[in-house]
């Protein structure tokens, strides 16, 4: 049953994308991660690989701890690993992989594939809403920069300020009692 549902959704999405593709050019998808296929060279000296692996594992773990590796998997054929890297282009991924001991020793090959959002899903969203006219920060408090504590600063008039102070005084007193605050004499 689940398989029929998945196949049905996939076919519907494919038909929708095909129809939409004829109507408008595809929207490019931004690269949000890079998939790296590390394959140990078939002619690599196994003794050299065994000797390098402790350094390779340490370097890989360090990339993970640095937030560069999002996920990694052993290939089921035993010939290497797959990485999903938190980088936005293949050049950055190549730079990271070239620093690994297996790469430096020329014992592995690498394939790089940019990953991004599934662009055909855009067609399910319908047309994009019209942009709002630009408003000045003084007209729209949501556009004002945050204060030093990260909170939004909303300008209020004297009347609003008095209302806020009056309505919050009971809460202030409750908090002061709860924490044992004593005003200075």
Sine and cosine of phi, psi and omega as CSV:
sin_phi,cos_phi,sin_psi,cos_psi,sin_omega,cos_omega
0.00,0.00,-0.74,0.67,-0.02,-1.00
-0.89,0.45,-0.64,0.77,0.00,-1.00
-0.89,0.46,-0.67,0.74,0.03,-1.00
-0.88,0.47,-0.64,0.77,0.02,-1.00
-0.89,0.45,-0.74,0.67,-0.02,-1.00
-0.89,0.46,-0.69,0.72,0.02,-1.00
-0.89,0.45,-0.67,0.74,0.01,-1.00
-0.88,0.47,-0.71,0.70,0.02,-1.00
-0.90,0.43,-0.67,0.74,-0.01,-1.00
-0.88,0.47,-0.70,0.71,0.01,-1.00
-0.91,0.42,-0.65,0.76,0.03,-1.00
-0.89,0.46,-0.69,0.72,0.01,-1.00
-0.90,0.44,-0.66,0.75,0.01,-1.00
-0.90,0.44,-0.68,0.73,0.02,-1.00
-0.90,0.43,-0.68,0.73,0.03,-1.00
-0.89,0.46,-0.68,0.73,-0.01,-1.00
-0.92,0.40,-0.65,0.76,0.00,-1.00
-0.90,0.44,-0.68,0.73,0.02,-1.00
-0.91,0.40,-0.67,0.74,-0.01,-1.00
-0.94,0.34,-0.54,0.84,-0.02,-1.00
-0.90,0.43,-0.54,0.84,0.04,-1.00
-0.95,0.32,-0.49,0.87,-0.08,-1.00
-0.99,0.12,-0.48,0.88,-0.07,-1.00
-0.47,-0.88,0.46,-0.89,0.01,-1.00
-0.92,0.38,0.50,-0.87,-0.01,-1.00
-0.91,0.40,0.56,-0.83,0.05,-1.00
-1.00,0.08,0.81,-0.58,0.01,-1.00
-0.90,0.44,0.60,-0.80,-0.01,-1.00
-0.99,-0.11,0.75,-0.66,0.03,-1.00
-0.94,0.33,0.55,-0.83,0.08,-1.00
-0.98,0.18,0.86,-0.51,-0.02,-1.00
-0.93,-0.37,-0.19,0.98,0.03,-1.00
-0.30,-0.96,0.23,-0.97,0.05,-1.00
-0.77,-0.64,0.76,-0.65,0.08,-1.00
-1.00,0.00,0.79,-0.61,0.00,-1.00
-0.87,-0.49,0.80,-0.59,0.07,-1.00
-0.97,-0.24,0.96,-0.27,0.05,-1.00
-1.00,-0.06,0.86,-0.51,0.02,-1.00
-0.87,-0.49,0.81,-0.58,0.07,-1.00
-0.93,0.36,0.73,-0.68,-0.01,-1.00
-0.87,0.49,0.71,-0.71,-0.03,-1.00
-0.90,0.44,-0.45,0.89,-0.02,-1.00
-1.00,-0.07,0.16,0.99,-0.04,-1.00
-0.93,0.36,0.59,-0.81,0.04,-1.00
-0.95,0.30,0.90,-0.44,-0.06,-1.00
-0.88,0.48,-0.58,0.82,0.01,-1.00
-0.90,0.43,-0.62,0.78,0.02,-1.00
-0.93,0.36,-0.62,0.79,0.03,-1.00
-0.89,0.46,-0.73,0.68,0.01,-1.00
-0.86,0.51,-0.63,0.77,0.00,-1.00
-0.92,0.40,-0.60,0.80,-0.07,-1.00
-0.99,0.11,-0.42,0.91,-0.15,-0.99
-0.82,0.57,-0.65,0.76,0.03,-1.00
-0.85,0.52,-0.65,0.76,0.05,-1.00
-0.93,0.36,-0.61,0.79,0.03,-1.00
-0.89,0.46,-0.70,0.71,0.00,-1.00
-0.90,0.43,-0.70,0.72,0.03,-1.00
-0.87,0.49,-0.69,0.73,-0.01,-1.00
-0.91,0.41,-0.63,0.78,0.02,-1.00
-0.92,0.40,-0.71,0.71,0.03,-1.00
-0.88,0.47,-0.62,0.78,0.02,-1.00
-0.90,0.43,-0.63,0.77,0.07,-1.00
-0.88,0.47,-0.63,0.78,0.05,-1.00
-0.90,0.43,-0.73,0.68,-0.02,-1.00
-0.91,0.42,-0.46,0.89,0.05,-1.00
-0.99,0.16,-0.04,1.00,0.02,-1.00
0.99,0.14,0.21,0.98,-0.01,-1.00
-1.00,0.10,-0.55,0.83,0.03,-1.00
-0.98,-0.19,0.86,-0.52,0.05,-1.00
-0.99,0.13,-0.71,0.70,0.01,-1.00
-0.51,-0.86,0.42,-0.91,0.17,-0.99
-0.51,-0.86,0.49,-0.87,-0.11,-0.99
-0.66,-0.75,0.55,-0.83,0.17,-0.99
-0.98,0.20,0.65,-0.76,0.08,-1.00
-0.96,0.27,0.67,-0.74,-0.06,-1.00
-0.93,0.37,-0.30,0.95,0.05,-1.00
-0.99,0.11,-0.04,1.00,0.06,-1.00
0.96,0.26,0.19,0.98,-0.09,-1.00
-0.99,-0.17,0.11,0.99,0.00,-1.00
0.30,-0.95,-0.39,-0.92,-0.01,-1.00
-0.67,-0.75,0.28,-0.96,0.09,-1.00
-0.87,-0.49,0.75,-0.66,0.05,-1.00
-0.90,-0.43,0.59,-0.81,0.26,-0.97
-0.92,-0.38,0.92,-0.39,-0.09,-1.00
-0.99,-0.16,0.59,-0.81,0.05,-1.00
-1.00,0.09,0.91,0.42,0.06,-1.00
-0.72,-0.69,0.32,-0.95,-0.09,-1.00
-0.95,-0.32,0.15,0.99,0.13,-0.99
-0.39,-0.92,0.37,-0.93,-0.06,-1.00
-0.94,0.35,-0.45,0.89,0.03,-1.00
-0.89,0.46,-0.67,0.74,0.04,-1.00
-0.91,0.42,-0.63,0.78,0.03,-1.00
-0.89,0.45,-0.69,0.73,0.02,-1.00
-0.88,0.47,-0.65,0.76,0.02,-1.00
-0.86,0.51,-0.66,0.75,0.02,-1.00
-0.93,0.37,-0.71,0.70,-0.08,-1.00
-0.94,0.35,-0.52,0.85,0.01,-1.00
-0.92,0.40,-0.31,0.95,0.04,-1.00
-0.99,0.11,-0.16,0.99,-0.01,-1.00
-0.97,0.24,0.57,-0.82,-0.03,-1.00
-0.84,0.55,-0.62,0.78,0.01,-1.00
-0.90,0.44,-0.60,0.80,0.04,-1.00
-0.94,0.35,-0.72,0.70,0.00,-1.00
-0.86,0.51,-0.57,0.82,0.00,-1.00
-1.00,0.06,0.05,1.00,0.00,-1.00
0.84,0.54,0.64,0.77,-0.01,-1.00
-0.97,-0.23,0.00,1.00,-0.04,-1.00
-0.60,-0.80,0.41,-0.91,0.14,-0.99
-0.92,-0.39,0.35,-0.94,-0.08,-1.00
-0.72,-0.69,0.65,-0.76,0.15,-0.99
-0.86,-0.51,0.68,-0.73,-0.07,-1.00
-0.87,-0.50,0.75,-0.66,0.03,-1.00
-0.73,-0.68,0.85,-0.52,0.07,-1.00
-0.94,0.34,0.65,-0.76,0.03,-1.00
-0.89,-0.46,0.48,-0.88,0.03,-1.00
-0.34,-0.94,-0.04,-1.00,0.02,-1.00
-0.87,0.49,0.47,-0.88,0.03,-1.00
-0.96,0.28,1.00,-0.05,-0.12,-0.99
-0.82,0.57,-0.62,0.79,0.00,-1.00
-0.85,0.53,-0.35,0.94,0.03,-1.00
-0.90,0.43,-0.34,0.94,0.04,-1.00
-0.85,0.52,-0.55,0.83,-0.03,-1.00
-0.91,0.41,-0.42,0.91,0.03,-1.00
-0.97,0.23,-0.30,0.95,-0.06,-1.00
-0.99,0.16,-0.24,0.97,-0.04,-1.00
0.98,0.18,-0.08,-1.00,-0.01,-1.00
-0.92,0.40,0.52,-0.86,0.01,-1.00
-0.93,0.37,0.61,-0.79,0.03,-1.00
-0.92,0.40,0.50,-0.87,0.03,-1.00
-0.91,0.42,0.65,-0.76,0.00,-1.00
-0.92,0.40,0.57,-0.82,0.05,-1.00
-0.96,0.27,0.53,-0.85,0.09,-1.00
-0.90,0.44,0.55,-0.83,-0.01,-1.00
-0.90,0.44,0.71,-0.71,0.04,-1.00
-0.87,-0.49,0.52,-0.85,0.05,-1.00
-0.98,0.22,0.46,-0.89,0.01,-1.00
-0.85,0.53,-0.55,0.84,-0.01,-1.00
-0.93,0.36,-0.44,0.90,0.00,-1.00
-1.00,0.07,-0.46,0.89,-0.05,-1.00
-0.74,-0.67,0.97,-0.26,-0.04,-1.00
-0.85,0.53,-0.43,0.90,0.00,-1.00
-0.92,0.40,-0.34,0.94,0.02,-1.00
-1.00,-0.02,-0.11,0.99,-0.01,-1.00
-0.95,0.32,0.54,-0.84,0.04,-1.00
-0.92,0.39,0.49,-0.87,0.01,-1.00
-0.94,0.34,0.37,-0.93,0.03,-1.00
-0.97,0.24,-0.01,-1.00,-0.06,-1.00
-0.89,0.45,-0.39,0.92,0.02,-1.00
-1.00,-0.07,0.11,0.99,0.02,-1.00
1.00,0.06,-0.06,1.00,-0.01,-1.00
-1.00,0.08,0.48,-0.88,0.02,-1.00
-0.96,0.30,0.70,-0.71,0.05,-1.00
-0.99,-0.12,0.87,-0.50,-0.01,-1.00
-0.91,-0.41,0.88,-0.47,0.01,-1.00
-0.93,0.36,0.69,-0.72,0.04,-1.00
-0.76,-0.65,0.42,-0.91,0.05,-1.00
-1.00,0.10,0.06,-1.00,-0.02,-1.00
-0.86,0.50,-0.66,0.75,-0.02,-1.00
-0.89,0.46,-0.71,0.70,0.01,-1.00
-0.90,0.43,-0.65,0.76,0.01,-1.00
-0.87,0.49,-0.70,0.71,0.01,-1.00
-0.88,0.47,-0.64,0.76,0.02,-1.00
-0.90,0.43,-0.69,0.73,0.00,-1.00
-0.89,0.45,-0.73,0.69,0.00,-1.00
-0.88,0.47,-0.73,0.69,-0.03,-1.00
-0.89,0.46,-0.72,0.69,-0.08,-1.00
-0.97,0.23,-0.33,0.94,0.00,-1.00
-0.99,-0.12,-0.14,0.99,-0.06,-1.00
-0.88,0.47,-0.62,0.79,0.04,-1.00
-0.90,0.44,-0.64,0.77,0.03,-1.00
-0.92,0.40,-0.66,0.75,0.03,-1.00
-0.87,0.50,-0.70,0.71,0.01,-1.00
-0.88,0.47,-0.66,0.75,0.02,-1.00
-0.88,0.47,-0.69,0.72,0.00,-1.00
-0.91,0.42,-0.69,0.72,0.00,-1.00
-0.86,0.50,-0.68,0.73,0.03,-1.00
-0.90,0.43,-0.68,0.74,-0.05,-1.00
-0.89,0.45,-0.57,0.82,-0.03,-1.00
-0.99,-0.12,0.01,1.00,0.03,-1.00
0.97,0.26,0.49,0.87,-0.02,-1.00
-0.96,0.30,0.74,-0.67,0.07,-1.00
-0.85,-0.53,0.86,-0.50,0.03,-1.00
-0.90,0.44,0.51,-0.86,0.02,-1.00
-0.93,0.36,0.61,-0.79,0.00,-1.00
-1.00,-0.08,0.00,0.00,0.00,0.00
